[in-house]
Amino acid sequence: MTRQSIAWVDGVWHDDAANATVSVLDHGLLYGDGVFEGIRFYAATPFLLAAHLRRLRASARCLMIDVTQGDAELTELCAHAIARFGQADGYLRLIVTRGRGLLGVSAHSCERPTTILIAASLQLYPPELYERGVDVITSSLRRASPDSVPPQIKSLNYLTSVLAAAEARARGAHEALLLNGAGEISECTADNVFLVRGGEVRTPPVSAGGLEGITRDHVIELLRADKIPVHEHTLVSADAWTADEAFLTGTGAEVVPIATVDGRPLAAPGPITRRAQALFAASLPRAPAITTLHS
């Protein structure tokens, strides 16, 4: 049976994620006090799952939240969710919150974390944008300084991204670039950004305030293995405006070209963007081939 979405909340399955609930006293709801990972699955196989689980644990450790399940248990849970969901390709959202506690920001009353897993379909951009490219504007908002909430923490608080995404939509764009307090490019609302100039690929370092994306790291490895130079480099708006081509990466976005930045057109998709798309597609899990036996 194919479903739109399902959810598992602390051991209980819900065959419609819309019917799943958490306590109104859960600190993930009250204060955004929790962490999450978005994980794609292809051919019923979670993609880059080990890397996602490592980052989940690192984020939780930074927030001093205990992930009570081991990697083997979470891996089995993901496999069960995919089988129950009934589609070969889709999206998993794994969430661990501080758990239920008293009102007030102190976490001392939260006795155990809440663990949630959602399986759903996901299409971040329509197919034509992977050929045409997305329009990007520079948001008026700024990424927080690393000495406030470190960008390595993938927490439940995405308010800056939510507001920047709304700003992009209001200005007729698909995505928004976020700068840091120094005016350097950090990332987009939910994606990492890559600029191409003179055959060289450049992306902002994590120290500029962006998340160290799982897909980002994977694409960097794929390009370097293909002898395409990729460097972490401090970038500013003019670098995006004058790039030969550019693209975004993310679990949801995969690899999508950028057509314009603040109204300035880029080659979309350029040759290196197309190569990144092809390399990424070739790296995905495939359904096992069906062998026909002849007597």
C-alpha positions in Angstrom: 0.0 0.0 0.0 1.4 3.4 -1.0 1.0 6.2 1.5 1.7 10.0 1.4 3.6 9.9 4.7 4.1 7.8 7.8 5.6 8.4 11.2 7.2 6.6 14.1 7.1 8.4 17.5 8.9 6.8 20.4 7.9 3.3 19.3 4.5 3.9 17.9 3.7 3.8 14.2 1.2 6.1 12.5 0.2 5.2 9.0 -0.6 8.9 8.3 2.1 11.2 9.6 -0.6 14.0 10.0 -2.1 12.0 12.8 1.2 11.6 14.8 1.5 13.8 17.9 4.0 14.9 20.5 3.3 16.5 23.9 2.7 20.3 23.9 5.3 20.3 26.6 8.0 18.8 24.4 10.9 21.2 24.4 11.4 20.6 20.7 8.0 22.2 20.1 8.4 24.9 22.8 11.9 26.0 22.1 13.3 24.3 19.0 15.4 22.3 21.3 16.4 19.3 19.2 18.2 18.1 16.2 17.3 16.4 12.9 18.5 14.9 9.7 16.9 14.7 6.3 17.8 11.5 4.5 17.0 10.5 1.0 16.3 6.9 0.0 16.6 5.5 -3.5 15.8 2.0 -4.5 14.6 1.4 -0.9 18.1 2.2 0.3 18.9 5.2 2.6 21.6 7.3 0.9 24.7 8.3 2.9 23.0 7.1 6.0 26.2 6.6 8.0 27.2 10.2 7.4 23.8 11.4 8.4 23.9 9.5 11.7 27.3 10.8 12.5 26.1 14.3 12.0 23.0 13.7 14.0 25.1 12.4 16.9 27.5 15.3 16.6 24.6 17.9 16.7 23.0 16.1 19.6 26.3 16.1 21.5 26.7 19.8 21.0 23.3 20.4 22.5 23.9 17.7 25.2 21.0 15.6 24.1 21.3 11.9 24.5 20.4 9.8 21.4 19.3 6.7 23.1 19.2 4.4 20.0 22.4 3.0 18.6 23.3 3.2 14.9 22.2 -0.4 14.2 18.8 0.3 15.8 18.3 3.5 13.8 19.4 1.8 10.6 16.9 -1.0 11.2 14.2 1.6 12.0 14.9 3.4 8.7 14.7 0.2 6.7 11.4 -0.7 8.5 10.0 2.8 7.7 10.9 2.5 4.0 9.3 -0.9 3.8 6.2 0.3 5.6 6.0 3.4 3.4 5.8 1.3 0.3 7.8 3.5 -2.2 11.3 2.8 -3.5 12.3 6.5 -3.5 11.5 9.1 -0.9 12.7 11.1 2.1 13.2 10.3 5.8 13.2 12.9 8.5 14.9 11.7 11.7 14.3 14.0 14.7 15.5 13.9 18.3 14.1 16.5 20.7 15.0 17.3 24.3 11.7 15.7 25.2 8.8 16.6 27.5 9.5 18.9 30.4 8.2 21.8 32.4 7.6 25.2 30.9 10.8 27.2 31.0 14.0 27.0 29.0 15.9 24.9 31.5 16.3 21.3 30.3 16.6 19.9 33.8 13.0 18.6 33.8 13.2 16.7 30.5 13.7 13.1 31.6 14.2 11.5 28.2 14.4 12.6 24.6 11.6 12.2 22.0 12.6 10.3 18.8 10.6 10.7 15.6 11.1 9.2 12.2 8.9 10.4 9.2 8.9 8.8 5.8 7.4 10.8 2.9 7.6 11.8 -0.7 9.7 14.8 -1.5 10.1 17.0 -4.6 11.9 20.2 -3.6 11.9 21.7 -7.1 9.9 20.8 -10.3 11.9 18.8 -12.9 12.2 21.7 -15.3 14.3 23.7 -12.9 17.0 21.1 -13.1 17.4 22.1 -16.7 16.5 25.8 -16.6 18.0 26.6 -13.2 16.7 28.4 -10.1 16.6 32.1 -9.5 18.4 33.2 -6.4 18.4 36.5 -4.5 20.6 37.7 -1.7 18.6 37.9 1.5 18.5 40.9 3.7 18.9 38.5 6.7 22.3 37.3 8.0 23.5 33.9 9.3 24.2 33.9 13.0 27.7 34.3 14.2 29.5 30.9 14.9 29.9 32.1 18.5 26.1 32.1 19.0 24.8 28.8 17.5 27.6 27.0 15.7 26.6 26.2 12.1 27.7 22.6 12.5 24.6 22.0 14.7 21.6 21.0 12.6 19.0 22.1 15.1 15.2 22.4 14.9 15.5 26.2 14.8 15.4 27.2 11.1 13.7 30.6 11.6 16.3 32.5 9.6 15.9 30.1 6.7 12.1 30.3 6.9 12.1 34.1 6.8 14.7 34.2 4.0 12.7 31.6 1.9 9.7 33.8 2.4 11.7 36.8 1.3 12.9 35.0 -1.9 9.3 34.0 -2.8 8.1 37.5 -2.2 10.8 38.8 -4.6 9.9 36.2 -7.3 12.9 33.9 -6.7 13.2 30.3 -5.8 16.1 30.5 -3.2 18.0 33.1 -1.2 21.7 33.5 -0.5 22.5 34.2 3.1 25.6 36.2 4.0 27.3 36.3 7.4 28.0 39.3 9.5 31.1 40.1 7.5 29.2 40.1 4.2 30.6 36.7 3.1 28.5 34.1 1.4 27.4 31.5 3.9 24.9 29.2 2.2 21.3 29.3 0.9 18.2 28.7 3.1 18.5 24.9 2.9 21.3 24.2 0.4 25.0 24.7 0.0 26.2 26.9 -2.9 29.0 26.3 -5.4 30.4 28.8 -7.8 32.4 28.0 -11.0 34.9 30.3 -12.6 37.6 29.4 -15.1 37.0 25.7 -14.6 37.5 25.8 -10.9 34.8 25.1 -8.4 34.6 27.1 -5.2 32.4 26.8 -2.1 32.3 28.7 1.2 34.1 27.1 4.1 32.0 26.0 7.1 33.6 28.8 9.0 31.6 31.3 6.9 28.5 30.1 8.8 27.0 27.4 6.6 26.2 23.8 7.4 28.7 21.2 6.4 26.3 19.5 4.1 26.3 15.7 3.6 25.5 16.2 -0.1 28.0 19.0 -0.3 30.8 16.8 0.9 29.7 14.0 -1.4 29.7 16.2 -4.5 33.1 17.6 -3.6 34.5 14.1 -3.4 32.9 13.1 -6.7 34.2 16.2 -8.5 37.7 15.8 -7.2 37.8 12.2 -8.2 36.8 13.4 -11.6 39.9 15.7 -11.7 37.8 18.8 -11.3 39.4 21.2 -8.9 37.2 22.2 -5.9 38.4 24.6 -3.2 36.8 26.0 -0.1 37.1 29.8 -0.5 35.8 32.9 1.1 33.2 34.3 -1.3 31.2 37.6 -1.5 28.2 38.7 -3.5 30.3 39.9 -6.5 31.8 36.4 -6.8 28.3 35.0 -7.3 27.3 37.8 -9.7 30.4 37.2 -11.9 30.5 33.4 -11.8 30.6 31.4 -15.1 28.0 29.0 -13.6 26.8 28.0 -10.2 24.8 25.3 -8.5 23.2 24.3 -5.2 23.5 21.0 -3.4 21.3 19.5 -0.7 19.6 16.3 0.4 16.3 17.7 -0.9 17.7 19.7 -3.9 20.3 17.1 -4.9 22.2 19.1 -7.6 20.3 22.0 -9.1 21.8 24.8 -11.4 21.4 28.5 -10.6 20.0 30.5 -13.5 20.2 34.0 -12.0 21.7 35.7 -8.9 20.1 39.0 -8.0 18.8 39.3 -11.6 22.2 38.6 -13.2 22.1 35.6 -15.6 24.5 32.7 -15.4 25.1 29.8 -17.7 22.5 27.3 -16.5 23.3 24.5 -16.5 26.9 25.0 -17.3 29.2 22.1 -18.2 30.6 21.5 -14.7 27.1 21.7 -13.2 26.0 19.1 -15.7 29.0 17.0 -14.8 28.2 17.3 -11.1 24.6 16.2 -11.8 25.7 13.2 -13.8 28.3 12.1 -11.2 25.7 12.5 -8.5 23.1 10.5 -10.4 25.6 7.7 -11.1 26.4 7.5 -7.4 22.9 6.8 -6.3 21.7 3.3 -5.2 20.1 1.3 -8.0 17.4 -1.3 -7.9 18.8 -4.8 -8.4 18.7 -6.0 -12.0 16.1 -8.6 -12.8 17.8 -11.7 -14.3 15.7 -13.8 -16.7 16.6 -17.4 -16.8 16.3 -19.3 -20.0 15.9 -23.1 -20.1 
